[in-house]
Amino acid sequence: MPKYVPGKFAEEIAREYGIEESDIIKLGSNENPLGVSPLVSKAICKNLDTLNIYPPIDAADLRKAIAEYIGVPFRHILVGNGVDGVLDTLARLFINEGDEAVIPTPTFSFYQLSASILGGKPVFLPRDANFDVQVDKLLETISERTKMIYLCTPNNPTGNMMREEDIGRIAESTDAMVIVDEAYVEFADKNVAHLATKYDNVVVTRTFSKAFGLAGLRVGYCIAPEWMYSEYMKVYQPFSVNRLGVIAGMAALRDKEHLERTLKVVREGRTYLIENLPFRTYPSQANFVMINVEPYTSGEVTEYLLRRGIIVRDCASFTGEGTDRLIRITVGTMGQNRVVVEALKAFLEEH
């Protein structure tokens, strides 16, 4: 069983390559380029003297704030220790030894890990040449042992989205749980959160790590059918969202101006990268852009960038054919975007 491979950290690159940490540009983990909302910082500082007290077990106040933000009833919202924690809890709820989880690849590798840890069997379905899910083939892949189907939209690392009608078609064709991961949906033009209130077997997962900039606090949630709340809480690790996470999440939702600034920076930077990167780029609805670096390998190119203090994501660790030619680049500030574009142009000039 493979281990989860995260994006590289500035600290390790500084040690390995002898670069000052302050000189490193980190564009490998899809973090918010503007940082955290000022309202979040103030709320955390104001509540530092409450850290000796356990948080509410089900983060009810945060769930109510999320429900208002999404526009769904309160009992449709469930939380976890980052979206990974939500996915892990869902897997524990539905996956038993020998059950199957259908996973279109390449995609977020934690789906495979969360199912495998519980004795489940990942069933990989390659995406087509444009990295779209092949819905007909997916439906043919479903068996009596299929308990979960993972659909990431916008997909990580490709950035493309699924059509709502295709998700609905899948949900209507099976009793398996259809997990729709919308971790990057704030950067996209549409969402399918309402499908979790329409279908009894659809769960839409989301996170505060990307658009809201709370990656370091691990706050995730999902929109789920109302029946799931009592079952989810049976296998949910108590106090999964810590007190500062609850406080920060509520403050982040209040700061609509910071969210709009983030979305503007990302959309403008995404367009710049797609138009200026000197390799083949793919359409993206997320806060990153994927490139194909053929005839070179992703390892060659990422190593070149690392020596120059630029961290991007080598997609070779993602399951799927040809991922060793793919690199995912987080949209940064415009200055950071220009640096990575010029560095990749220099790579081509030197090779």
FILO-671883 format. One record per residue (C-alpha): residue in one letter; x, y, z. Coordinates in pm, 1 decimal. Example, Ala and Ser with C-alpha at 12.3 -4.5 7.8 and 13.67 -1.06 7.14 Angstrom:
REM FILO-671883
[node "a",[1230.0,-450.0,780.0]]
[node "s",[1367.0,-106.0,714.0]]
END
This chain:
REM FILO-671883
[node "m",[0.0,0.0,0.0]]
[node "p",[154.7,333.0,-103.7]]
[node "k",[184.1,616.9,144.6]]
[node "y",[34.2,959.8,85.5]]
[node "v",[280.4,1193.2,-87.9]]
[node "p",[219.7,1561.5,-4.9]]
[node "g",[367.8,1860.8,-179.4]]
[node "k",[717.8,1950.7,-67.6]]
[node "f",[770.8,2194.3,218.5]]
[node "a",[990.3,2504.4,208.1]]
[node "e",[1183.1,2387.3,515.4]]
[node "e",[1299.3,2063.6,352.5]]
[node "i",[1397.2,2235.2,26.6]]
[node "a",[1593.7,2497.9,218.8]]
[node "r",[1790.2,2223.7,395.8]]
[node "e",[1842.2,2006.6,89.5]]
[node "y",[1950.7,2276.3,-155.4]]
[node "g",[2106.1,2533.0,77.6]]
[node "i",[1854.5,2803.1,-8.4]]
[node "e",[1724.0,3061.4,233.4]]
[node "e",[1370.4,2963.7,328.5]]
[node "s",[1253.6,3321.0,270.7]]
[node "d",[1370.8,3295.7,-91.6]]
[node "i",[1162.9,2987.5,-171.7]]
[node "i",[841.5,3015.2,-372.9]]
[node "k",[593.6,2742.4,-273.0]]
[node "l",[351.7,2659.8,-552.7]]
[node "g",[305.3,2291.5,-485.7]]
[node "s",[20.7,2256.1,-234.1]]
[node "n",[-259.0,2480.5,-367.6]]
[node "e",[-252.7,2716.3,-70.2]]
[node "n",[-410.3,3061.7,-59.2]]
[node "p",[-159.2,3315.1,-201.0]]
[node "l",[-303.6,3597.0,13.5]]
[node "g",[-284.7,3408.9,340.5]]
[node "v",[-550.1,3411.0,607.1]]
[node "s",[-827.2,3668.0,650.9]]
[node "p",[-749.8,3947.0,903.1]]
[node "l",[-1079.8,3858.5,1072.5]]
[node "v",[-948.4,3507.5,1131.1]]
[node "s",[-627.6,3634.5,1291.1]]
[node "k",[-822.1,3864.1,1523.0]]
[node "a",[-1068.3,3591.3,1620.4]]
[node "i",[-788.8,3346.7,1701.9]]
[node "c",[-598.1,3599.3,1913.7]]
[node "k",[-916.0,3688.1,2097.5]]
[node "n",[-978.4,3325.2,2191.8]]
[node "l",[-630.0,3201.3,2283.7]]
[node "d",[-725.3,3183.6,2650.8]]
[node "t",[-991.9,2920.1,2575.2]]
[node "l",[-752.3,2649.8,2453.6]]
[node "n",[-782.3,2454.6,2777.5]]
[node "i",[-1147.6,2382.9,2696.3]]
[node "y",[-1263.8,2107.9,2459.6]]
[node "p",[-1443.5,2225.1,2145.5]]
[node "p",[-1809.3,2130.7,2090.1]]
[node "i",[-1811.3,1766.7,1981.1]]
[node "d",[-2003.8,1831.5,1659.6]]
[node "a",[-1895.0,2193.3,1592.9]]
[node "a",[-2260.7,2299.2,1584.3]]
[node "d",[-2197.8,2674.4,1551.6]]
[node "l",[-1959.3,2621.6,1261.3]]
[node "r",[-2202.5,2381.5,1094.8]]
[node "k",[-2478.8,2642.3,1120.1]]
[node "a",[-2251.7,2904.6,962.4]]
[node "i",[-2161.2,2665.2,681.1]]
[node "a",[-2526.7,2577.4,624.5]]
[node "e",[-2606.2,2947.3,583.0]]
[node "y",[-2311.1,2991.5,344.4]]
[node "i",[-2419.0,2694.1,130.6]]
[node "g",[-2792.0,2754.5,161.6]]
[node "v",[-2892.5,2412.8,293.7]]
[node "p",[-3056.0,2296.2,619.1]]
[node "f",[-2824.5,2263.4,919.0]]
[node "r",[-2849.7,1883.4,954.2]]
[node "h",[-2709.2,1836.0,604.1]]
[node "i",[-2367.3,1964.8,721.6]]
[node "l",[-2104.5,1735.5,875.7]]
[node "v",[-1747.9,1835.2,968.5]]
[node "g",[-1406.9,1675.9,1006.0]]
[node "n",[-1034.8,1729.7,1056.3]]
[node "g",[-981.9,1872.7,709.2]]
[node "v",[-1150.6,1716.8,408.2]]
[node "d",[-917.6,1419.6,465.5]]
[node "g",[-1085.5,1366.8,801.6]]
[node "v",[-1428.5,1378.2,640.5]]
[node "l",[-1323.4,1129.5,372.1]]
[node "d",[-1172.3,901.5,634.8]]
[node "t",[-1492.5,907.0,841.7]]
[node "l",[-1706.3,834.4,534.9]]
[node "a",[-1483.9,540.3,443.1]]
[node "r",[-1512.7,399.7,795.8]]
[node "l",[-1888.6,430.6,769.1]]
[node "f",[-1925.6,244.9,438.9]]
[node "i",[-1614.9,36.3,359.0]]
[node "n",[-1564.6,-316.6,492.5]]
[node "e",[-1307.3,-582.9,404.4]]
[node "g",[-1334.1,-671.6,36.4]]
[node "d",[-1562.9,-383.3,-63.0]]
[node "e",[-1476.3,-186.0,-374.4]]
[node "a",[-1425.8,185.7,-431.9]]
[node "v",[-1432.7,313.7,-791.3]]
[node "i",[-1175.1,586.9,-853.2]]
[node "p",[-1127.6,765.2,-1189.3]]
[node "t",[-755.6,839.0,-1228.3]]
[node "p",[-548.5,1048.1,-1204.4]]
[node "t",[-705.7,1210.6,-900.1]]
[node "f",[-649.5,1288.6,-531.8]]
[node "s",[-461.5,990.5,-388.8]]
[node "f",[-626.1,994.2,-44.8]]
[node "y",[-937.1,825.9,-184.8]]
[node "q",[-732.3,515.2,-252.5]]
[node "l",[-563.2,527.3,86.3]]
[node "s",[-877.7,577.7,294.7]]
[node "a",[-1047.1,280.7,128.0]]
[node "s",[-740.8,54.7,139.0]]
[node "i",[-673.4,110.6,509.6]]
[node "l",[-1011.4,-46.1,584.6]]
[node "g",[-950.6,-347.3,362.1]]
[node "g",[-1134.0,-204.6,63.2]]
[node "k",[-1022.2,-258.1,-292.8]]
[node "p",[-963.3,48.8,-513.2]]
[node "v",[-1092.3,-5.1,-866.3]]
[node "f",[-915.2,239.8,-1093.7]]
[node "l",[-1082.2,376.5,-1406.0]]
[node "p",[-852.8,575.3,-1638.6]]
[node "r",[-991.5,908.0,-1756.1]]
[node "d",[-1003.2,986.5,-2128.8]]
[node "a",[-746.6,1190.9,-2322.3]]
[node "n",[-898.4,1514.9,-2190.3]]
[node "f",[-902.7,1376.5,-1833.0]]
[node "d",[-1281.8,1353.6,-1830.6]]
[node "v",[-1453.8,1068.5,-1646.6]]
[node "q",[-1577.0,802.1,-1887.7]]
[node "v",[-1925.9,770.0,-1741.6]]
[node "d",[-2040.1,469.8,-1946.8]]
[node "k",[-1729.1,274.7,-1853.4]]
[node "l",[-1768.4,379.6,-1489.9]]
[node "l",[-2121.7,240.7,-1482.2]]
[node "e",[-1992.0,-85.8,-1630.2]]
[node "t",[-1728.2,-99.1,-1355.4]]
[node "i",[-1982.7,-91.9,-1071.6]]
[node "s",[-2038.5,-432.0,-910.4]]
[node "e",[-2226.4,-572.1,-611.8]]
[node "r",[-1915.1,-501.1,-403.8]]
[node "t",[-1900.9,-132.2,-499.6]]
[node "k",[-1966.9,78.4,-191.3]]
[node "m",[-1812.7,412.9,-286.3]]
[node "i",[-1749.2,610.3,-605.2]]
[node "y",[-1510.9,906.5,-580.7]]
[node "l",[-1561.1,1200.9,-817.0]]
[node "c",[-1332.5,1502.0,-774.3]]
[node "t",[-1463.1,1819.5,-940.6]]
[node "p",[-1269.1,2035.2,-1009.3]]
[node "n",[-1035.7,1738.3,-1031.1]]
[node "n",[-697.2,1734.2,-861.9]]
[node "p",[-448.9,1749.0,-1039.3]]
[node "t",[-614.1,1818.1,-1376.3]]
[node "g",[-845.5,2109.3,-1287.4]]
[node "n",[-1142.7,2003.6,-1501.8]]
[node "m",[-1502.1,1955.0,-1385.5]]
[node "m",[-1775.1,1697.8,-1428.1]]
[node "r",[-2118.0,1781.2,-1567.0]]
[node "e",[-2398.7,1781.8,-1313.0]]
[node "e",[-2609.8,1554.5,-1530.3]]
[node "d",[-2332.6,1293.9,-1537.5]]
[node "i",[-2308.6,1294.4,-1157.8]]
[node "g",[-2684.4,1259.7,-1132.4]]
[node "r",[-2680.1,974.7,-1381.8]]
[node "i",[-2421.7,788.4,-1175.7]]
[node "a",[-2614.7,846.7,-851.6]]
[node "e",[-2935.0,716.1,-1007.2]]
[node "s",[-2762.5,403.5,-1139.5]]
[node "t",[-2630.8,263.3,-810.7]]
[node "d",[-2690.5,223.0,-438.0]]
[node "a",[-2322.1,294.4,-373.8]]
[node "m",[-2226.8,622.5,-208.1]]
[node "v",[-2116.7,883.4,-461.0]]
[node "i",[-1857.9,1110.7,-300.9]]
[node "v",[-1823.5,1438.4,-492.9]]
[node "d",[-1512.7,1622.9,-376.9]]
[node "e",[-1550.4,1998.6,-428.1]]
[node "a",[-1236.8,2108.4,-241.0]]
[node "y",[-1164.9,2369.0,-512.3]]
[node "v",[-1521.1,2470.0,-594.8]]
[node "e",[-1494.5,2833.6,-482.6]]
[node "f",[-1263.0,2891.8,-780.8]]
[node "a",[-1508.4,2731.2,-1024.3]]
[node "d",[-1808.8,2861.2,-1214.7]]
[node "k",[-2060.4,2614.6,-1067.5]]
[node "n",[-2115.7,2362.0,-789.2]]
[node "v",[-2337.0,2062.5,-718.8]]
[node "a",[-2393.4,2097.6,-343.3]]
[node "h",[-2768.8,2068.3,-395.9]]
[node "l",[-2729.3,1709.7,-520.3]]
[node "a",[-2663.5,1599.5,-160.7]]
[node "t",[-3012.0,1716.4,-68.8]]
[node "k",[-3165.2,1558.5,-379.6]]
[node "y",[-3010.8,1209.4,-363.7]]
[node "d",[-2980.2,980.4,-61.2]]
[node "n",[-2646.0,844.4,-186.4]]
[node "v",[-2458.1,1165.0,-273.6]]
[node "v",[-2214.1,1341.4,-39.1]]
[node "v",[-2034.3,1661.7,-143.1]]
[node "t",[-1708.7,1727.0,44.0]]
[node "r",[-1542.1,2065.5,84.9]]
[node "t",[-1257.7,2231.6,273.2]]
[node "f",[-1146.8,2557.4,433.0]]
[node "s",[-786.0,2489.1,327.4]]
[node "k",[-793.2,2644.0,-19.9]]
[node "a",[-1006.3,2952.1,-84.8]]
[node "f",[-1032.4,3036.5,286.9]]
[node "g",[-662.0,2986.8,361.1]]
[node "l",[-696.7,2763.1,668.6]]
[node "a",[-478.4,2472.9,551.8]]
[node "g",[-282.5,2480.1,877.6]]
[node "l",[-592.8,2441.7,1094.2]]
[node "r",[-749.8,2139.1,916.1]]
[node "v",[-1117.9,2227.1,882.0]]
[node "g",[-1325.8,2025.9,636.9]]
[node "y",[-1693.7,1953.4,591.9]]
[node "c",[-1946.2,1786.5,369.3]]
[node "i",[-2302.8,1835.8,253.7]]
[node "a",[-2475.3,1501.0,307.7]]
[node "p",[-2824.7,1350.0,301.2]]
[node "e",[-3006.0,1430.3,626.0]]
[node "w",[-3029.8,1063.2,724.0]]
[node "m",[-2652.1,1036.3,748.7]]
[node "y",[-2595.0,1263.2,1050.2]]
[node "s",[-2663.9,1005.1,1322.8]]
[node "e",[-2466.6,733.4,1143.1]]
[node "y",[-2170.7,961.9,1070.7]]
[node "m",[-2146.4,1064.6,1435.8]]
[node "k",[-2115.4,699.1,1541.7]]
[node "v",[-1777.3,664.2,1365.7]]
[node "y",[-1668.2,1029.8,1381.8]]
[node "q",[-1359.1,1090.4,1594.3]]
[node "p",[-1476.6,1316.6,1878.5]]
[node "f",[-1357.4,1678.0,1874.6]]
[node "s",[-1213.6,1636.1,1521.7]]
[node "v",[-1235.2,2009.7,1452.7]]
[node "n",[-1035.6,2187.5,1721.6]]
[node "r",[-1151.6,2502.5,1898.6]]
[node "l",[-936.3,2738.7,1691.0]]
[node "g",[-1055.2,2565.0,1374.9]]
[node "v",[-1417.3,2629.2,1466.3]]
[node "i",[-1345.0,2994.3,1549.6]]
[node "a",[-1135.3,3048.1,1237.0]]
[node "g",[-1388.6,2882.9,1008.8]]
[node "m",[-1671.5,3104.8,1131.1]]
[node "a",[-1456.4,3417.0,1095.7]]
[node "a",[-1346.2,3318.0,745.5]]
[node "l",[-1706.5,3280.6,633.7]]
[node "r",[-1782.3,3632.1,759.5]]
[node "d",[-1501.4,3792.0,558.8]]
[node "k",[-1658.7,3795.5,214.6]]
[node "e",[-1419.7,4068.8,96.4]]
[node "h",[-1111.9,3853.7,162.2]]
[node "l",[-1271.7,3564.2,-24.3]]
[node "e",[-1349.2,3787.9,-323.2]]
[node "r",[-991.0,3922.0,-326.8]]
[node "t",[-860.5,3565.5,-322.6]]
[node "l",[-1085.3,3459.7,-609.9]]
[node "k",[-983.7,3763.5,-816.4]]
[node "v",[-611.8,3698.9,-764.5]]
[node "v",[-649.6,3330.9,-849.5]]
[node "r",[-861.3,3381.0,-1160.3]]
[node "e",[-630.4,3647.4,-1300.1]]
[node "g",[-321.5,3442.5,-1215.2]]
[node "r",[-472.4,3125.2,-1359.8]]
[node "t",[-537.0,3300.0,-1690.5]]
[node "y",[-183.1,3438.0,-1693.8]]
[node "l",[-29.3,3095.2,-1634.5]]
[node "i",[-242.2,2922.5,-1898.7]]
[node "e",[-151.2,3188.0,-2155.0]]
[node "n",[220.7,3214.5,-2072.2]]
[node "l",[354.2,2878.1,-1951.5]]
[node "p",[586.1,2737.8,-2221.8]]
[node "f",[437.7,2385.7,-2205.6]]
[node "r",[98.9,2242.3,-2290.3]]
[node "t",[-156.9,2357.8,-2033.5]]
[node "y",[-503.9,2224.2,-1957.4]]
[node "p",[-824.2,2417.9,-1881.3]]
[node "s",[-865.0,2463.1,-1506.1]]
[node "q",[-1149.0,2561.2,-1273.6]]
[node "a",[-926.1,2530.6,-965.7]]
[node "n",[-646.2,2737.2,-809.7]]
[node "f",[-379.7,2550.1,-1003.2]]
[node "v",[-280.2,2474.9,-1360.4]]
[node "m",[-153.6,2141.2,-1486.8]]
[node "i",[109.4,2120.7,-1761.0]]
[node "n",[247.1,1838.9,-1974.2]]
[node "v",[626.3,1865.1,-2001.3]]
[node "e",[686.5,1607.0,-2274.3]]
[node "p",[941.0,1513.5,-2402.5]]
[node "y",[1088.9,1570.0,-2056.5]]
[node "t",[986.7,1393.2,-1737.1]]
[node "s",[815.1,1569.5,-1451.2]]
[node "g",[1108.0,1472.9,-1229.7]]
[node "e",[1360.3,1650.4,-1453.8]]
[node "v",[1161.4,1971.4,-1461.0]]
[node "t",[1065.1,1981.3,-1094.1]]
[node "e",[1426.4,1915.9,-993.4]]
[node "y",[1539.0,2207.8,-1210.2]]
[node "l",[1284.9,2432.4,-1040.4]]
[node "l",[1369.1,2311.2,-689.5]]
[node "r",[1733.8,2406.5,-738.4]]
[node "r",[1604.9,2756.6,-806.8]]
[node "g",[1387.5,2760.2,-496.9]]
[node "i",[1056.1,2702.1,-675.3]]
[node "i",[829.1,2426.0,-543.0]]
[node "v",[569.1,2281.0,-779.5]]
[node "r",[391.9,1944.0,-765.8]]
[node "d",[543.0,1650.4,-953.2]]
[node "c",[239.1,1441.2,-1050.4]]
[node "a",[438.5,1118.9,-1087.0]]
[node "s",[301.5,1002.0,-750.5]]
[node "f",[-56.0,1014.4,-882.8]]
[node "t",[-199.0,684.6,-1005.6]]
[node "g",[-241.5,673.4,-1382.5]]
[node "e",[-53.7,632.3,-1705.8]]
[node "g",[158.5,928.6,-1812.8]]
[node "t",[153.0,1110.7,-1480.2]]
[node "d",[533.4,1122.7,-1486.9]]
[node "r",[497.0,1387.1,-1760.5]]
[node "l",[258.8,1607.0,-1564.7]]
[node "i",[324.4,1893.5,-1323.6]]
[node "r",[67.8,2086.5,-1119.3]]
[node "i",[143.3,2452.8,-1048.4]]
[node "t",[-45.7,2643.3,-780.3]]
[node "v",[-159.3,2992.6,-876.3]]
[node "g",[43.4,3232.4,-663.3]]
[node "t",[75.0,3608.2,-652.3]]
[node "m",[137.3,3763.7,-991.9]]
[node "g",[503.0,3809.7,-901.7]]
[node "q",[536.6,3440.8,-814.7]]
[node "n",[354.3,3339.9,-1131.9]]
[node "r",[598.7,3540.0,-1343.6]]
[node "v",[896.7,3379.8,-1170.6]]
[node "v",[780.5,3024.5,-1245.2]]
[node "v",[698.8,3113.3,-1607.5]]
[node "e",[1045.7,3262.1,-1661.5]]
[node "a",[1212.1,2965.7,-1489.0]]
[node "l",[1035.4,2718.6,-1718.4]]
[node "k",[1133.4,2924.5,-2022.7]]
[node "a",[1493.9,2913.2,-1898.9]]
[node "f",[1466.8,2533.7,-1864.6]]
[node "l",[1372.2,2502.2,-2230.6]]
[node "e",[1651.9,2736.6,-2337.8]]
[node "e",[1906.7,2525.6,-2147.5]]
[node "h",[1773.7,2195.7,-2281.3]]
END
